[in-house]
């Protein structure tokens, strides 16, 4: 496949969730352009409507208006769909409100751990009832909270953001320290709204004030995690170049670009600008031969969502690549650690999960075989990229899951390519 032209990926999923949550807490109407029209963000919007916030429909390339309100008890169980971000951040928001709510999700989400959020929220004073151990469904009754200083055992933007939202909703101080720095979209958005949040000695602190957040305007940049898939396809192409327009390049999210540079990739940032406190750039990508590398534990928080597509690229690189301490992948939408390795082997590659490490050895043999996505959007997109190489015959178990984060992915993959191999079959 040769690549050409330009692609604009959907709005950043992490920023989209946070924009809606903060708009629901703000006074007045917020105007948000470029929200991701994926299923996960729609789950957040649907729940906020059930709590009394006014959220207009989330549509592709549209403007969403969100009017904050005094949130009220929902009439029924709040369904988070497949979205772990929705579930964990919503628990933080609900902790500061004096009513009861019950949260659940689909079968995949009901297997994902929630105690990393519920335990510190209990320490703050929220009353939380688990029905089936460390998972949804969970019932929460919020209200008067206590200040919290918390040493998180994991570097997780979802944990940190849930606690900051609890502090904002409950009007109490919160300090969170992590073993490694995680993505900082929540902190940036707090600052954009005039809220007091500071980072010192590796800890993030929120201090409440008499100032309430006001309605705001925000343009959501393109999602670097979605851009990673079209970047990967361009790197594996046989020629040409591709521009990925308007991508958020927040330093806590661009670990994949750092790793790709070590592997020999050619990804240039041009037309640098800013939106809502977030750095934005166009990314110019040209095909390049790749070599193996070691991805260190401290790098993982900045690229954890990109590990599947980086592993796919590693399977076409010279030599061996190892991803250290990626056990967190076991509790994503699927067990990504085991599934990435199994799928690469199913296509004729060499890969193995060893403890919490992922090992991949590159090959030039055409990938051929069936991929089990387990309904995981990032698995489907990563292995569709592998299906673009010459001689590939990659069959995906399903494609529908891409609607979670990148509804137009397969269309974009076809439009950017010329020649053979623009994707994978089902």
CORLIN-V18558 format. One record per pair of residues at least 24 apart in sequence whose ideal C-beta (glycine too) atoms are under 10 Angstrom apart, sorted by the first residue. I is the first residue (numbers start at 1). J is the second residue. Records with the same first field share a line. If there is no record, write none. Layout:
I = J  J
//
This chain:
1 = 233  234  236  237  238  239  240  287  387  388  389  390  392  413  416  417  418  419  420  421  422  423
2 = 234  237  238  239  240  241  242  287  416  417  418  419  420  421
3 = 230  233  234  235  236  237  238  239  240  241  242  243  285  286  287  388  413  416  417  418  419  422
4 = 234  237  239  240  241  242  243  415  416  417  418
5 = 240  241  242  243  415  416  417  418
6 = 241  242  243  244  245  246  282  284  415  416
7 = 222  226  227  230  231  233  234  242  243  244  245  247  283  285  408  411  412  413  415  416
8 = 34  61  222  227  230  243  244  245  246  247  282  408  412
9 = 36  221  222  223  224  225  226  227  228  229  230  231  244  245  246  247  248  283  405  406  408  409  412
10 = 34  35  36  37  38  41  60  61  220  222  223  226  227  405  406  407  408  409  412
11 = 35  36  37  38  41  58  60  61  219  220  221  222  223  226  246  248
12 = 36  41  185  220  221  222  223  224  225  226  227  247  248  250  253  278  280  405
13 = 38  40  41  44  83  85  220  223  225  226  305  404  405  406
14 = 41  85  89  157  158  161  183  185  186  220  223  224  225  248  250  253  305
15 = 41  183  185  186  188  189  218  219  220  221  223  248  250  253  275  276  277  278
16 = 40  41  42  44  45  58  64  85  185  218  220  223  405
17 = 41  43  44  45  83  85  86  88  89  90  158  161  185  186
18 = 44  85  89  157  161  164  165  185  186  188  189  190  218  220
19 = 44  64  66  185  189  192  216  218  219  220  276
20 = 44  45  47  48  53  55  58  64  66  86  89
21 = 47  48  53  66  85  86  89  90  92  93  161  165  168  169  186  189
22 = 66  68  93  165  168  186  189  190  192  193  195  213  216  218
23 = 48  53  54  55  64  65  66  67  68  193  213  215  216  218
24 = 48  49  51  52  53  54  55  66  67  68  69  71  93  169
25 = 53  68  69  71  93  96  97  165  168  169  193  212  213
26 = 53  66  67  68  69  193  212  213  214  215  216
27 = 67  68  69  212  213  214  215
28 = 66  67  68  212  213  214  215  216
29 = 54  56  65  66  67  68  214  215  216  217
30 = 55  64  65  66  67  68  193  213  214  215  216  217  218
31 = 56  63  64  65  66  215  216  217  218  219
32 = 56  58  62  63  64  65  66  216  217  218  219  220  276
33 = 61  62  63  64  217  218  219  220  275
34 = 60  61  62  63  64  218  219  220  221  222  246  275
35 = 59  60  62  63  64  66  218  219  220
36 = 60  220  222  223  226  404  405  406  407
37 = 61  62  64  403  406  407  408
38 = 82  83  223  226  377  402  403  404  405  406  407
39 = 81  82  83  106  377  400  401  402  403  404  405  407
40 = 80  81  82  83  84  85  86  333  377  403  404  405
41 = 81  83  85  86  220  404  405
42 = 81  83  86  403  404
43 = 78  79  80  81  82  83  85  86  87  90  105  106  109  404
44 = 80  81  83  85  86  87  89  90  93
45 = 86
46 = 78  79  80  81  86
47 = 74  78  79  80  81  83  86  87  90  93  94  101  103
48 = 78  86  90  93
49 = 74
50 = 74  75  76  77  78  79  101
51 = 78  90  93  94  97  99  101
60 = 407  408
63 = 217  219
64 = 218  220
65 = 215
66 = 215  216  218
67 = 215
68 = 212  213  214  215
70 = 97
71 = 96  97  98  99  101  142  169
72 = 97  99
73 = 97  98  99  100  101  141
74 = 99  100  101  102  103
76 = 101  102
77 = 101  102  103  104  136  137  139
78 = 102  103  104  105  137  140
79 = 103  104  105  106  109  136  137
80 = 104  105  106  109  110  136
81 = 105  106  108  109  404
82 = 106  107  108  109  112  333  375  376  377  401  403  404  405
83 = 109  333  404  405
84 = 108  109  112  113  114  117  136  158  331  332  333
85 = 157  158  161  162
86 = 158
87 = 112  114  117  135  136  138  158  162
88 = 112  113  114  116  117  118  121  156  157  158  159  161  162  165
89 = 117  157  158  159  161  162  164  165  166  186
90 = 117  140  162  165
91 = 117  118  121  126  128  136  138  140  142  158  162  163  165  166
92 = 117  120  121  124  126  140  142  158  159  160  161  162  163  164  165  166  167  168  169  170  174  186
93 = 142  161  162  165  166  168  169  170
94 = 121  126  128  138  140  141  142  162  165  166  169
95 = 120  121  122  124  125  126  127  128  140  141  142  143  145  162  163  165  166  167  169  170
96 = 121  124  125  126  142  143  144  145  165  166  167  168  169  170  171  172
97 = 126  140  141  142  143  166  169  170
98 = 141  142  143  144  170
99 = 140  141  142  143
100 = 127  129  139  140  141  142  143
101 = 138  139  140  141  142
102 = 129  131  136  137  138  139  140
103 = 136  137  138  139  140
104 = 131  135  136  137  138  139
105 = 135  136  137  138
106 = 136  333  375
107 = 375
108 = 332  333  334  374  375  376  401
109 = 135  136  333
110 = 135  136  137
111 = 135  136  331  333  334  335
112 = 136  331  332  333
113 = 154  330  331
114 = 138  162
116 = 152  153  154  156  158  159  162  331
117 = 156  158  159  160  161  162  163  166
118 = 162
119 = 150  153  159
120 = 148  150  151  152  159  162  163  166  174  176
121 = 145  148  159  162  163  166  170
123 = 148  149  150  163
124 = 148  150  163  166  167  170  172  174
125 = 166  170  172
126 = 166  170
134 = 331
142 = 166  169  170
143 = 170
144 = 170  171  172
145 = 169  170  171  172  174
146 = 170  172  173
147 = 172  173  174  175  206  207  208
148 = 172  173  174  175  176  206
149 = 173  174  175  176  177  203  205
150 = 174  175  176  177  178  203
151 = 175  176  177  178  179  203
152 = 176  177  178  179  182
153 = 178  179
154 = 178  179  180  182  301  327  328
155 = 179  180  181  182  183  297  298  300  301  302  304  328
156 = 180  182  183  301  304  328
157 = 181  182  183  184  185  186  187  252  253  301  304
158 = 182  183  186
160 = 184  186  187  204
161 = 185  186  187  189  190  204
162 = 186
163 = 204  206
164 = 189  190  195  197  204  205  206
165 = 190  206
166 = 206
167 = 195  197  205  206  207  208
168 = 193  195  197  206  208  212  213
170 = 208
171 = 208  209  210  212
172 = 206  207  208
173 = 205  206  207  208
174 = 204  205  206  207  208
175 = 200  203  204  205  206  207
176 = 203  204  205  206
177 = 201  202  203  204  205
178 = 202  203  204  301
179 = 297  298  301
180 = 296  297  298  299  300  301  302  325
181 = 251  252  298  301  302
182 = 252  253  300  301  302  304
183 = 224  250  251  252  253  255  301  302  304  305
184 = 250  251  252  253  277  278
185 = 248  250  252  253  276  277  278
187 = 252  277
188 = 250  252  276  277  278  279
189 = 213  216  218  276  277  278
190 = 277
191 = 276  277
192 = 216  218  275  276  277  278
193 = 218  276  277
216 = 276
217 = 276
218 = 275  276  277  278
219 = 246  275  276  278  280
220 = 246  248  275  276  278  280
221 = 245  246  247  248  249  250  273  274  275  276  278  279  280  281
222 = 246  247  248  249  280  281  282  283
223 = 247  248  253  305  405  406
224 = 248  249  250  253  254  255  256  257  281  283  302  303  305  306
225 = 253  256  303  304  305  306  309  378  381  405  406
226 = 305  377  378  381  402  405  406  408  409  412
227 = 256  257  267  283  285  306  406
228 = 256  257  260  303  305  306  307  308  309  310  313  378  381  382  385
229 = 306  308  309  312  377  378  380  381  382  384  385  402  405  406  409  412  413
230 = 283  285  309  381  385  406  409  412  413  416  417
231 = 256  257  260  265  267  283  285  306  309  313  385
232 = 256  260  265  285  290  306  308  309  310  312  313  316  381  382  385  386  388
233 = 285  287  309  312  313  381  384  385  386  387  388  389  412  413  416  417  421  422  423
234 = 265  266  267  283  284  285  286  287  288  385  388  416  417
235 = 260  263  264  265  266  267  285  286  287  288  289  290  313  316  317  385
236 = 287  288  290  312  313  316  385  386  388  389  390  392  421
237 = 285  286  287  288  388  389  390  416  417  418  419  421
238 = 287  388  389  390  418  419  420  421
239 = 286  287  418  419
240 = 285  286  287  416  417  418  419
241 = 266  268  284  285  286  287
242 = 267  283  284  285  286  287  416  417
243 = 268  270  271  282  283  284  285  416
244 = 281  282  283  284  285  412  416
245 = 271  280  281  282  283
246 = 271  273  275  280  281  282  283
247 = 279  280  281  282  283
248 = 274  275  276  278  279  280  281
249 = 278  279  280  281  282  283
250 = 277  278  279  280  302
251 = 279  302
252 = 301  302
253 = 278  279  301  302  303  305  306
254 = 279  281  302  303  306
255 = 295  296  298  299  300  301  302  303  304  306  310
256 = 295  299  302  303  304  305  306  307  309  310  313
257 = 283  302  303  306
258 = 295  299  302  303
259 = 293  294  295  296  299  302  303  306  307  310  313  314  321  323
260 = 285  288  290  293  303  306  310  313
261 = 293
262 = 290  291  292  293  294  295  321
263 = 288  289  290  291  292  293  295  310  313  314  317  318  319  321
264 = 288  289  290  291  292  293  317  318
265 = 289  290  291  313  317
285 = 416
289 = 316  317  318
290 = 314  315  316  317  318  319  321  362
291 = 317  318  319  320  321  362
292 = 317  318  319  320  321  322  359  360  361  362
293 = 317  319  320  321  322  323
294 = 320  321  322  323  324  357
295 = 321  322  323  324  325  326  357  358
296 = 322  323  324  325
297 = 323  324  325  326  356  357
298 = 324  325
299 = 323  324  325
300 = 324  325  326  327  328  329
301 = 328
304 = 328  329  332  336
305 = 329  332  336  378  405
306 = 378  382
307 = 332  336  337  340  358  378  382
308 = 332  334  336  337  339  340  343  344  358  376  377  378  379  380  381  382  383  385
309 = 340  378  379  381  382  383  384  385  386
310 = 340  358  360  382
311 = 336  337  340  341  343  344  349  351  358  359  360  382  386
312 = 340  343  344  347  349  351  360  367  379  381  382  383  384  385  386  387  389
313 = 360  362  382  385  386
314 = 340  344  349  351  358  359  360  361  362
315 = 340  343  344  347  348  349  350  351  360  361  362  363  365  367  386  389
316 = 349  360  362  363  364  365  367  385  386  389
317 = 360  361  362  363
318 = 361  362  363  364
319 = 360  361  362
320 = 350  359  360  361  362
321 = 351  358  359  360  361  362
322 = 354  357  358  359  360  361
323 = 353  356  357  358  359  360
324 = 355  356  357  358
325 = 355  356  357  358
326 = 353  355  356  357  358
327 = 353  355  356  357  358
328 = 356
329 = 353  356  358  378
330 = 356
332 = 376  378  379
333 = 373  374  375  376  377  378  379  401  404  405
334 = 372  373  374  375  376  377  378  379  401
335 = 374  376
336 = 374  376  378  379  382
338 = 374
339 = 371  372  373  374  376  379
340 = 376  378  379  382  383
342 = 371  372
343 = 367  369  370  371  372  373  374  379  382  383  386  394  396  397
344 = 369  371  382  383  386
345 = 369
346 = 370  371  372  383  394  395
347 = 371  383  386  387  392  393  394  395
349 = 386
364 = 389  391
365 = 391
366 = 390  391  392  393  394  421
367 = 391  392  393  394  424
368 = 392  393  394  395
369 = 393  394  395
370 = 394  395  396  397  424  425  426
371 = 395  396  397  398  424  426
372 = 396  397  398
373 = 397  398  399  400  401  402  426
374 = 398  401
375 = 400  401  404
376 = 401  402  404
377 = 401  402  403  404  405  406  407  409
378 = 402  404  405  406
380 = 404  406  409  410  424  426
381 = 405  406  409  410  413  423  424
383 = 424
384 = 409  410  413  422  423  424  425  426
385 = 409  413  423  424
386 = 421  423  424
387 = 413  421  422  423  424  425
388 = 413  416  417  419  420  421  422  423  424
389 = 420  421
390 = 419  420  421
391 = 420  421
392 = 420  421  423  424  425
393 = 421  424  425
394 = 421  423  424  425
395 = 424  425  426
396 = 423  424  425  426
397 = 426
398 = 426
399 = 423  424  425  426
400 = 426
//
